[in-house]
Every structure is written in structure tokens, then in C-alpha cells.
């Protein structure tokens, strides 16, 4: 059904230790909860809860993102990108996809809608089931030197070189359901 997994491609470039990433709100490979859909599609634009396993020694911070590679853009669609989460973080409750709700020191970059928060799924009709990759990286630096208006792709590039471990959790959204 899907042929491109951007995170498998990145793993081929550089090996990362695994982080087990789960959500109390959806099963890996299963549909996102309604609240994680866009308000335009009956949802709440609310990020799902995330929890991850013990990070490896040397972890100084975390970066988190949500990416839809199936958006009909040629470059995918970034729904969320946050970084500089403290090293003692191992869980985020549902709805903590904004700077104000994240632990102190964490930063959120503008998503594709140029909003500094999580925006929910809204796959266009006729584009099939979309995949939403939630990714948590344990980083070897306390803070990344990234401009507050940078794109999530810039974060992805910078975090790639500082990642000690990575957890990936994929949820789906079917436009035929909304």
C-alpha cells in the first residue's frame, strides 16, 4: 500500500538505538483518535499522548515531530515539531502540543500552517489513507541552535546529527471517514 517510509530511509544513513514509543490514545499502525484530527474535519487539533522508554546514557534533550509523507505536496506535511525538551521527560499528555503546555525550555517550530502548535489530520478526499509519523529522538545536546521561525525540516536535519536513539509511532487517517 505505502512504499516510502522516510524514517527507514534515515535509519539507512545512520544507525540509532531504539526508543519504544507508544500512545495511550492509539495503537501503532492504527487510526488516530478523532481529537487528533483538524477542527475543519470534526477533530480538536489536539496532539495525542506519547510515552517513551528509558533514553540511553548521554541523553541531554528530546525532539518530537509529526509528519505526513502522504500529503499531496511532493514534500509531505509537517503537523508538529518541538525540541529542547528536558532529558528527564518521558511522557507527554494529550494536548501538550504547544510551547505553553510543554516542559519549561521546550520550543515549538511553526508547522506547515505556520502555527507553533500541533495541527490535526486533514487528509484531502481522493488521496487515500495517510500515515502520521510521530517521532521522538533522544539527543546528545541540551539545546539545538535553531531559529524559532525555522522549518521542521531544518530541525530534522539538525537533530539527525545529534540523535542517540529514536522512537517512531505511526497512526493513520482515512479521508473517507471524515
Phi and psi restraints in degrees (value plus and minus 20) as a CYANA .aco file:
   2 UNK   PHI    -130.8   -90.8
   2 UNK   PSI     119.7   159.7
   3 UNK   PHI    -132.3   -92.3
   3 UNK   PSI     -36.8     3.2
   4 UNK   PHI    -135.2   -95.2
   4 UNK   PSI     100.4   140.4
   5 UNK   PHI    -138.3   -98.3
   5 UNK   PSI      82.9   122.9
   6 UNK   PHI     -81.0   -41.0
   6 UNK   PSI     -49.2    -9.2
   7 UNK   PHI    -101.2   -61.2
   7 UNK   PSI     -47.1    -7.1
   8 UNK   PHI     -87.9   -47.9
   8 UNK   PSI     -57.6   -17.6
   9 UNK   PHI     -83.9   -43.9
   9 UNK   PSI     -62.9   -22.9
  10 UNK   PHI     -86.1   -46.1
  10 UNK   PSI     -57.5   -17.5
  11 UNK   PHI     -84.0   -44.0
  11 UNK   PSI     -47.3    -7.3
  12 UNK   PHI     -90.6   -50.6
  12 UNK   PSI     -44.6    -4.6
  13 UNK   PHI    -101.6   -61.6
  13 UNK   PSI     -53.3   -13.3
  14 UNK   PHI    -176.1  -136.1
  14 UNK   PSI     112.8   152.8
  15 UNK   PHI    -101.5   -61.5
  15 UNK   PSI     116.4   156.4
  16 UNK   PHI    -141.9  -101.9
  16 UNK   PSI     127.3   167.3
  17 UNK   PHI     -89.2   -49.2
  17 UNK   PSI     132.1   172.1
  18 UNK   PHI    -104.0   -64.0
  18 UNK   PSI     124.3   164.3
  19 UNK   PHI    -135.7   -95.7
  19 UNK   PSI     113.5   153.5
  20 UNK   PHI    -101.5   -61.5
  20 UNK   PSI      99.5   139.5
  21 UNK   PHI    -135.9   -95.9
  21 UNK   PSI     104.7   144.7
  22 UNK   PHI    -154.6  -114.6
  22 UNK   PSI     150.9   190.9
  23 UNK   PHI    -156.9  -116.9
  23 UNK   PSI     119.0   159.0
  24 UNK   PHI     -94.8   -54.8
  24 UNK   PSI     -26.4    13.6
  25 UNK   PHI    -123.8   -83.8
  25 UNK   PSI     -37.2     2.8
  26 UNK   PHI    -180.0  -140.0
  26 UNK   PSI     135.8   175.8
  27 UNK   PHI    -108.3   -68.3
  27 UNK   PSI     125.6   165.6
  28 UNK   PHI     -75.9   -35.9
  28 UNK   PSI     109.1   149.1
  29 UNK   PHI      64.7   104.7
  29 UNK   PSI     -27.9    12.1
  30 UNK   PHI    -116.5   -76.5
  30 UNK   PSI     156.2   196.2
  31 UNK   PHI     -89.1   -49.1
  31 UNK   PSI     125.1   165.1
  32 UNK   PHI     -87.3   -47.3
  32 UNK   PSI     130.1   170.1
  33 UNK   PHI     -88.0   -48.0
  33 UNK   PSI     134.7   174.7
  34 UNK   PHI     -74.4   -34.4
  34 UNK   PSI     -57.3   -17.3
  35 UNK   PHI     -84.7   -44.7
  35 UNK   PSI     -40.0     0.0
  36 UNK   PHI    -109.0   -69.0
  36 UNK   PSI     -12.1    27.9
  37 UNK   PHI    -110.8   -70.8
  37 UNK   PSI     143.0   183.0
  38 UNK   PHI     -84.0   -44.0
  38 UNK   PSI     129.3   169.3
  39 UNK   PHI     -81.2   -41.2
  39 UNK   PSI     -48.8    -8.8
  40 UNK   PHI     -86.3   -46.3
  40 UNK   PSI     -37.6     2.4
  41 UNK   PHI    -136.9   -96.9
  41 UNK   PSI       1.6    41.6
  42 UNK   PHI      72.0   112.0
  42 UNK   PSI     -17.1    22.9
  43 UNK   PHI    -117.6   -77.6
  43 UNK   PSI    -179.9  -139.9
  44 UNK   PHI    -146.3  -106.3
  44 UNK   PSI     -16.1    23.9
  45 UNK   PHI      33.2    73.2
  45 UNK   PSI      19.4    59.4
  46 UNK   PHI    -129.1   -89.1
  46 UNK   PSI     108.0   148.0
  47 UNK   PHI     -86.6   -46.6
  47 UNK   PSI     122.5   162.5
  48 UNK   PHI     -93.8   -53.8
  48 UNK   PSI     138.6   178.6
  49 UNK   PHI     -87.6   -47.6
  49 UNK   PSI     126.2   166.2
  50 UNK   PHI    -153.5  -113.5
  50 UNK   PSI     126.1   166.1
  51 UNK   PHI    -165.1  -125.1
  51 UNK   PSI     123.0   163.0
  52 UNK   PHI    -156.1  -116.1
  52 UNK   PSI     139.7   179.7
  53 UNK   PHI     -92.8   -52.8
  53 UNK   PSI     153.5   193.5
  54 UNK   PHI     -74.8   -34.8
  54 UNK   PSI     108.3   148.3
  55 UNK   PHI     -97.8   -57.8
  55 UNK   PSI     136.1   176.1
  56 UNK   PHI     -90.1   -50.1
  56 UNK   PSI     141.5   181.5
  57 UNK   PHI     -75.0   -35.0
  57 UNK   PSI     122.9   162.9
  58 UNK   PHI      74.5   114.5
  58 UNK   PSI     -25.1    14.9
  59 UNK   PHI     -90.1   -50.1
  59 UNK   PSI     107.5   147.5
  60 UNK   PHI    -136.6   -96.6
  60 UNK   PSI     -34.6     5.4
  61 UNK   PHI    -187.7  -147.7
  61 UNK   PSI     155.4   195.4
  62 UNK   PHI    -149.9  -109.9
  62 UNK   PSI     133.7   173.7
  63 UNK   PHI    -146.8  -106.8
  63 UNK   PSI     124.4   164.4
  64 UNK   PHI    -154.5  -114.5
  64 UNK   PSI     123.3   163.3
  65 UNK   PHI    -170.4  -130.4
  65 UNK   PSI     144.1   184.1
  66 UNK   PHI    -154.1  -114.1
  66 UNK   PSI     103.8   143.8
  67 UNK   PHI    -153.2  -113.2
  67 UNK   PSI     116.3   156.3
  68 UNK   PHI    -129.9   -89.9
  68 UNK   PSI      82.5   122.5
  69 UNK   PHI     -96.4   -56.4
  69 UNK   PSI     -28.6    11.4
  70 UNK   PHI    -114.2   -74.2
  70 UNK   PSI     -20.7    19.3
  71 UNK   PHI     -82.2   -42.2
  71 UNK   PSI     120.7   160.7
  72 UNK   PHI     -98.8   -58.8
  72 UNK   PSI      40.9    80.9
  73 UNK   PHI    -138.7   -98.7
  73 UNK   PSI     -38.4     1.6
  74 UNK   PHI      68.1   108.1
  74 UNK   PSI     -34.3     5.7
  75 UNK   PHI    -154.5  -114.5
  75 UNK   PSI      -9.3    30.7
  76 UNK   PHI      56.6    96.6
  76 UNK   PSI    -189.5  -149.5
  77 UNK   PHI    -166.2  -126.2
  77 UNK   PSI     102.4   142.4
  78 UNK   PHI    -108.5   -68.5
  78 UNK   PSI     102.9   142.9
  79 UNK   PHI    -116.5   -76.5
  79 UNK   PSI     -41.1    -1.1
  80 UNK   PHI    -189.6  -149.6
  80 UNK   PSI     122.6   162.6
  81 UNK   PHI    -174.1  -134.1
  81 UNK   PSI      99.3   139.3
  82 UNK   PHI    -152.8  -112.8
  82 UNK   PSI     130.9   170.9
  83 UNK   PHI    -173.5  -133.5
  83 UNK   PSI     155.8   195.8
  84 UNK   PHI      43.1    83.1
  84 UNK   PSI       8.9    48.9
  85 UNK   PHI     -92.0   -52.0
  85 UNK   PSI     116.6   156.6
  86 UNK   PHI     -77.6   -37.6
  86 UNK   PSI     130.4   170.4
  87 UNK   PHI     -82.9   -42.9
  87 UNK   PSI     -41.0    -1.0
  88 UNK   PHI    -107.9   -67.9
  88 UNK   PSI     -14.5    25.5
  89 UNK   PHI     -99.1   -59.1
  89 UNK   PSI     114.4   154.4
  90 UNK   PHI    -161.2  -121.2
  90 UNK   PSI     -15.3    24.7
  91 UNK   PHI    -176.5  -136.5
  91 UNK   PSI     126.9   166.9
  92 UNK   PHI    -150.6  -110.6
  92 UNK   PSI     110.6   150.6
  93 UNK   PHI     -95.8   -55.8
  93 UNK   PSI     139.6   179.6
  94 UNK   PHI     -74.6   -34.6
  94 UNK   PSI     115.6   155.6
  95 UNK   PHI      69.4   109.4
  95 UNK   PSI     -17.8    22.2
  96 UNK   PHI    -110.5   -70.5
  96 UNK   PSI      14.4    54.4
  97 UNK   PHI    -110.0   -70.0
  97 UNK   PSI       0.7    40.7
  98 UNK   PHI    -144.0  -104.0
  98 UNK   PSI     139.0   179.0
  99 UNK   PHI     -78.0   -38.0
  99 UNK   PSI     -61.7   -21.7
 100 UNK   PHI     -83.6   -43.6
 100 UNK   PSI     -51.1   -11.1
 101 UNK   PHI    -110.1   -70.1
 101 UNK   PSI     -37.8     2.2
 102 UNK   PHI     -99.0   -59.0
 102 UNK   PSI     144.2   184.2
 103 UNK   PHI     -78.0   -38.0
 103 UNK   PSI     133.1   173.1
 104 UNK   PHI     -74.4   -34.4
 104 UNK   PSI     117.9   157.9
 105 UNK   PHI      75.0   115.0
 105 UNK   PSI     -39.6     0.4
 106 UNK   PHI     -90.6   -50.6
 106 UNK   PSI     128.8   168.8
 107 UNK   PHI    -147.6  -107.6
 107 UNK   PSI     127.1   167.1
 108 UNK   PHI    -140.8  -100.8
 108 UNK   PSI     112.0   152.0
 109 UNK   PHI    -111.6   -71.6
 109 UNK   PSI     138.7   178.7
 110 UNK   PHI     -83.7   -43.7
 110 UNK   PSI     118.2   158.2
 111 UNK   PHI    -105.2   -65.2
 111 UNK   PSI    -187.3  -147.3
 112 UNK   PHI     -82.3   -42.3
 112 UNK   PSI     -46.7    -6.7
 113 UNK   PHI    -105.9   -65.9
 113 UNK   PSI     -16.9    23.1
 114 UNK   PHI      46.5    86.5
 114 UNK   PSI       7.8    47.8
 115 UNK   PHI    -125.5   -85.5
 115 UNK   PSI     119.3   159.3
 116 UNK   PHI    -111.1   -71.1
 116 UNK   PSI      47.5    87.5
 117 UNK   PHI    -190.0  -150.0
 117 UNK   PSI     151.4   191.4
 118 UNK   PHI     -91.6   -51.6
 118 UNK   PSI     115.7   155.7
 119 UNK   PHI    -139.8   -99.8
 119 UNK   PSI     120.4   160.4
 120 UNK   PHI     -97.2   -57.2
 120 UNK   PSI     152.3   192.3
 121 UNK   PHI     -84.1   -44.1
 121 UNK   PSI     120.8   160.8
 122 UNK   PHI    -175.6  -135.6
 122 UNK   PSI      38.6    78.6
 123 UNK   PHI     -84.8   -44.8
 123 UNK   PSI     111.0   151.0
 124 UNK   PHI     -86.4   -46.4
 124 UNK   PSI     128.0   168.0
 125 UNK   PHI     -76.1   -36.1
 125 UNK   PSI     123.3   163.3
 126 UNK   PHI      62.9   102.9
 126 UNK   PSI     -15.9    24.1
 127 UNK   PHI    -127.5   -87.5
 127 UNK   PSI     -13.5    26.5
 128 UNK   PHI      55.5    95.5
 128 UNK   PSI    -195.4  -155.4
 129 UNK   PHI     -91.3   -51.3
 129 UNK   PSI     113.3   153.3
 130 UNK   PHI    -122.2   -82.2
 130 UNK   PSI     129.2   169.2
 131 UNK   PHI    -126.3   -86.3
 131 UNK   PSI     119.0   159.0
 132 UNK   PHI    -139.9   -99.9
 132 UNK   PSI      89.9   129.9
 133 UNK   PHI    -112.0   -72.0
 133 UNK   PSI      91.3   131.3
 134 UNK   PHI    -112.7   -72.7
 134 UNK   PSI     106.0   146.0
 135 UNK   PHI    -150.1  -110.1
 135 UNK   PSI     112.1   152.1
 136 UNK   PHI    -139.8   -99.8
 136 UNK   PSI     106.1   146.1
 137 UNK   PHI    -134.4   -94.4
 137 UNK   PSI     112.9   152.9
 138 UNK   PHI    -107.0   -67.0
 138 UNK   PSI     104.9   144.9
 139 UNK   PHI    -130.5   -90.5
 139 UNK   PSI     134.4   174.4
 140 UNK   PHI    -111.6   -71.6
 140 UNK   PSI      -9.7    30.3
 141 UNK   PHI    -147.7  -107.7
 141 UNK   PSI     128.6   168.6
 142 UNK   PHI     -93.3   -53.3
 142 UNK   PSI     -52.0   -12.0
 143 UNK   PHI    -166.4  -126.4
 143 UNK   PSI     122.6   162.6
 144 UNK   PHI    -117.1   -77.1
 144 UNK   PSI     119.9   159.9
 145 UNK   PHI    -107.0   -67.0
 145 UNK   PSI      61.2   101.2
 146 UNK   PHI    -148.3  -108.3
 146 UNK   PSI     115.8   155.8
 147 UNK   PHI     -83.0   -43.0
 147 UNK   PSI     122.1   162.1
 148 UNK   PHI     -83.6   -43.6
 148 UNK   PSI     -34.5     5.5
 149 UNK   PHI    -128.0   -88.0
 149 UNK   PSI     -11.3    28.7
 150 UNK   PHI     -85.6   -45.6
 150 UNK   PSI     145.1   185.1
 151 UNK   PHI    -106.3   -66.3
 151 UNK   PSI     139.3   179.3
 152 UNK   PHI     -79.1   -39.1
 152 UNK   PSI     -48.9    -8.9
 153 UNK   PHI     -84.5   -44.5
 153 UNK   PSI     -56.3   -16.3
 154 UNK   PHI     -84.5   -44.5
 154 UNK   PSI     -61.2   -21.2
 155 UNK   PHI     -80.8   -40.8
 155 UNK   PSI     -65.0   -25.0
 156 UNK   PHI     -77.8   -37.8
 156 UNK   PSI     -62.9   -22.9
 157 UNK   PHI     -82.8   -42.8
 157 UNK   PSI     -68.0   -28.0
 158 UNK   PHI     -88.5   -48.5
 158 UNK   PSI     -60.2   -20.2
 159 UNK   PHI     -89.9   -49.9
 159 UNK   PSI     -49.6    -9.6
 160 UNK   PHI     -73.2   -33.2
 160 UNK   PSI     -59.7   -19.7
 161 UNK   PHI    -103.3   -63.3
 161 UNK   PSI     -25.9    14.1
 162 UNK   PHI    -140.6  -100.6
 162 UNK   PSI     -14.9    25.1
 163 UNK   PHI     -98.2   -58.2
 163 UNK   PSI     107.5   147.5
 164 UNK   PHI    -116.5   -76.5
 164 UNK   PSI     -56.5   -16.5
 165 UNK   PHI    -169.7  -129.7
 165 UNK   PSI     132.7   172.7
 166 UNK   PHI    -158.7  -118.7
 166 UNK   PSI     117.9   157.9
 167 UNK   PHI    -139.0   -99.0
 167 UNK   PSI     115.8   155.8
 168 UNK   PHI    -146.5  -106.5
 168 UNK   PSI     109.9   149.9
 169 UNK   PHI    -150.6  -110.6
 169 UNK   PSI     103.0   143.0
 170 UNK   PHI    -131.0   -91.0
 170 UNK   PSI     110.4   150.4
 171 UNK   PHI    -136.8   -96.8
 171 UNK   PSI     145.9   185.9
 172 UNK   PHI    -144.7  -104.7
 172 UNK   PSI     141.1   181.1
 173 UNK   PHI    -165.5  -125.5
 173 UNK   PSI     109.0   149.0
 174 UNK   PHI    -125.7   -85.7
 174 UNK   PSI      97.0   137.0
 175 UNK   PHI     -81.3   -41.3
 175 UNK   PSI     -41.0    -1.0
 176 UNK   PHI     -89.8   -49.8
 176 UNK   PSI     -36.6     3.4
 177 UNK   PHI    -105.9   -65.9
 177 UNK   PSI     -34.4     5.6
